[in-house]
């Protein structure tokens, strides 16, 4: 398993797409932090960039990579290696390379230009989102045999979490505004890892004006410390759940 992880990781860190992804993130980080003397504003701008682009790029790249690696996976399965080990090794190698690209592109400029707890939180949430949406990509890979359908599902899933989910949540809040739904909304937010990452960052920055409805609810019911633990726990849950489902389906999948 270690050999497979090493091969996938080394192959991907030389991939042009990964290199371009790293350079673009670094350029955005340096430009945002370098031209704005207000560190909090710079971190908020980088947070919005991360929440928008990291999930989409991670799930699309990972989905395409898994489908393009089908022949390599079939070759590995012909060897005396357990299916789950092959699948998990592919995931670890892929997620590690994408996470490294994010840490270099976003993390290094933050360490140099804006060191601090908020910067560490931004890097942590970005890495977790990378792991989560790479995990979703693997689930899509094992559920769909057709590459085109898989990529379509990846696009729909990423758009749902980045755009549609919040729209549906606002409709729900507006429709039931006459009822005490605050605690229900906190529970619903747990089903969107992007919202959880946003709340984590806003709780760390403690920018009351920009926290919005979701951030204010988390701080009201959970407080900063409990809200951070709660959000991190559910983010880890979103990493593990698609992985477990993927392994279960892949064991029975006819390649």
Rosetta blueprint (number, residue, H / E / L):
1 X L
2 X H
3 X H
4 X H
5 X H
6 X H
7 X H
8 X H
9 X H
10 X H
11 X H
12 X H
13 X H
14 X L
15 X L
16 X H
17 X H
18 X H
19 X H
20 X H
21 X H
22 X H
23 X H
24 X H
25 X H
26 X H
27 X H
28 X H
29 X H
30 X H
31 X H
32 X H
33 X H
34 X H
35 X L
36 X L
37 X L
38 X L
39 X H
40 X H
41 X H
42 X H
43 X H
44 X H
45 X H
46 X H
47 X H
48 X H
49 X H
50 X H
51 X H
52 X H
53 X H
54 X H
55 X H
56 X H
57 X H
58 X H
59 X H
60 X H
61 X H
62 X H
63 X H
64 X H
65 X H
66 X H
67 X H
68 X H
69 X L
70 X H
71 X H
72 X H
73 X H
74 X H
75 X H
76 X H
77 X H
78 X L
79 X L
80 X L
81 X L
82 X L
83 X H
84 X H
85 X H
86 X H
87 X H
88 X H
89 X H
90 X H
91 X H
92 X H
93 X H
94 X H
95 X H
96 X H
97 X H
98 X H
99 X H
100 X H
101 X H
102 X H
103 X H
104 X H
105 X H
106 X H
107 X H
108 X H
109 X H
110 X H
111 X H
112 X H
113 X H
114 X L
115 X L
116 X L
117 X H
118 X H
119 X H
120 X H
121 X H
122 X H
123 X H
124 X H
125 X H
126 X H
127 X H
128 X H
129 X H
130 X H
131 X H
132 X H
133 X H
134 X H
135 X H
136 X H
137 X H
138 X H
139 X H
140 X H
141 X H
142 X H
143 X H
144 X L
145 X L
146 X L
147 X H
148 X H
149 X H
150 X H
151 X H
152 X H
153 X H
154 X H
155 X H
156 X H
157 X H
158 X H
159 X H
160 X H
161 X H
162 X H
163 X H
164 X H
165 X H
166 X H
167 X H
168 X H
169 X H
170 X H
171 X H
172 X H
173 X H
174 X H
175 X H
176 X L
177 X L
178 X L
179 X L
180 X L
181 X L
182 X H
183 X H
184 X H
185 X H
186 X H
187 X H
188 X H
189 X H
190 X L
191 X L
192 X L
193 X H
194 X H
195 X H
196 X H
197 X H
198 X H
199 X H
200 X H
201 X H
202 X H
203 X H
204 X H
205 X H
206 X L
207 X L
208 X H
209 X H
210 X H
211 X L
212 X H
213 X H
214 X H
215 X H
216 X H
217 X H
218 X H
219 X H
220 X H
221 X H
222 X L
223 X H
224 X H
225 X H
226 X H
227 X H
228 X H
229 X H
230 X H
231 X H
232 X H
233 X H
234 X H
235 X H
236 X H
237 X H
238 X H
239 X H
240 X H
241 X H
242 X H
243 X H
244 X H
245 X H
246 X H
247 X H
248 X H
249 X H
250 X H
251 X H
252 X H
253 X L
254 X L
255 X L
